[in-house]
């Protein structure tokens, strides 16, 4: 008998459709960017807080877009591209 995997067998990362190595690289680059911004911005914490807020919004959008089915993204890709221009 062939066992089919249920939703309960998957990890939270698989259920959220996230690629961990890619996410780790993105977060590492974000942390490095924050360190550089802190250093170049005369240690202005208000600037860091504003950038962290933007980063949080971007990560929430990333998680939301990861939940969209690939067929939907393929169907709307031209319009998304044109809107981004």
N, C-alpha and C positions, 0 to 999 in steps of 0.2 A: 504494500500500500504506500502510495506517495503522499508524503506529508506536505501540505501547503502551509506557507507561513502566514500567520495572522498578524494583525496590526500590533498585538501585544508582544510578539516576538522581536519586533524591531526596536532599536534604541531611539532615544529622543532625537538624536542627530539625524537618523534616517527618516523619522516621521516629519521632521522639519525640512527635509530635502536639502541638507547642508553638506558641503564638501569641506571636511575638517582641515586638510592641508591648505586649501585655498583660503579658508577663513582665518587660519592661524597666520598665514602670510599677510593678509590684509590688516589684521589687528597689530601685527608686529610693525608694519609700515606706518600705521596710525600712531602707535606709541612713539616711534622714532620721529615722526613729524611733529608730535606734541613737544618732545624734548627739544628739537631744533627751534620750534616756534618760541618756546620759553626762553631759550638762549638768545635768539635773535631779537626778541621783543622786549628786551630790557627787563626781564623777569616780571612782566605785567600779567598778574593773575586774572584780571578781568578779560583780557584777550584770550587767555587759555580757557576760561569758563565759557566764553562765547563760542569758541571753536569746539569745545567738548559738547555743547548743546547741538551744534550743527552735525557733529559726528554721530551723536545719538539718534538724531532724526534720520540721517543717512543709513545707519545700521537697521533701524526699524523698517525703512523702505526696502532695504536689502532682504530682510526676513520676509516681508510681505510679498515681494516679487518672487522669492523662492517658492512660494506656495502656489503660484500660477502654473497651470499645466503647460508643458512645452508647445503643444499644438496651438494653444491660445496665443502664446508669444510669437510663434511662427506666422500665424494668421495676421497679427497686428504689427509685425516687425517693420514693414514699410512705413506705416503711419507713425509709429514711435520714432523711427529714424528721422522722418521729415519734421516732426514736432521738435525734436532735439536740435535741429539745425537752427 
